[in-house]
Amino acid sequence: MALRLKSDVCTAATEYGTVLLDQRSGEYWELNPTGTLVVRTLLEGGDEQDAVNALVAEFDIDRDRAARDVATLTEQLRSSGLAS
């Protein structure tokens, strides 16, 4: 399923990855390069499997670990109210 950030969440690229700012609470999340790749893939319309494939292609990570990481990150973003 594609990911959509809530309208009050801003993103900013950093030297290390990406920062997500929740303008409602003032809290922010800093995503490392793998998290950035996952979120970018999902925001561009890809599904979780596309994000897993992107991680496997870009980083030295096995498919099972990539799938767990993608599922964990997307669940955290949704449960925190940053994404739907």
Backbone hydrogen bonds, N-H to C=O, Kabsch-Sander energy under -0.5 kcal/mol:
donor,donor_aa,acceptor,acceptor_aa,energy
3,L,42,L,-1.0
6,K,82,L,-2.8
9,V,6,K,-1.8
10,C,8,D,-0.5
10,C,21,L,-2.3
12,A,19,V,-1.9
14,T,17,G,-2.5
18,T,31,L,-1.8
19,V,12,A,-2.8
20,L,29,W,-2.9
21,L,10,C,-2.9
21,L,19,V,-0.5
22,D,20,L,-0.5
22,D,27,E,-3.1
23,Q,8,D,-2.7
23,Q,21,L,-0.9
26,G,22,D,-2.8
29,W,20,L,-2.6
31,L,18,T,-3.8
31,L,29,W,-0.6
36,T,32,N,-2.8
37,L,33,P,-2.1
38,V,34,T,-2.2
39,V,35,G,-2.7
40,R,36,T,-2.8
41,T,37,L,-2.4
42,L,38,V,-2.3
43,L,39,V,-3.0
44,E,40,R,-1.7
45,G,42,L,-1.6
46,G,41,T,-2.2
51,A,47,D,-1.9
52,V,48,E,-2.3
53,N,49,Q,-2.6
54,A,50,D,-2.2
55,L,51,A,-2.3
56,V,52,V,-2.5
57,A,53,N,-2.2
58,E,54,A,-2.1
59,F,55,L,-2.9
61,I,59,F,-1.9
66,A,62,D,-2.4
67,A,63,R,-2.4
68,R,64,D,-2.1
69,D,65,R,-2.6
70,V,66,A,-2.5
71,A,67,A,-2.3
72,T,68,R,-2.6
73,L,69,D,-2.5
74,T,70,V,-2.5
75,E,71,A,-2.1
76,Q,72,T,-2.3
77,L,73,L,-2.5
78,R,74,T,-2.2
79,S,75,E,-3.0
80,S,76,Q,-1.7
81,G,78,R,-1.1
82,L,77,L,-1.7
83,A,77,L,-1.5
84,S,4,R,-2.8
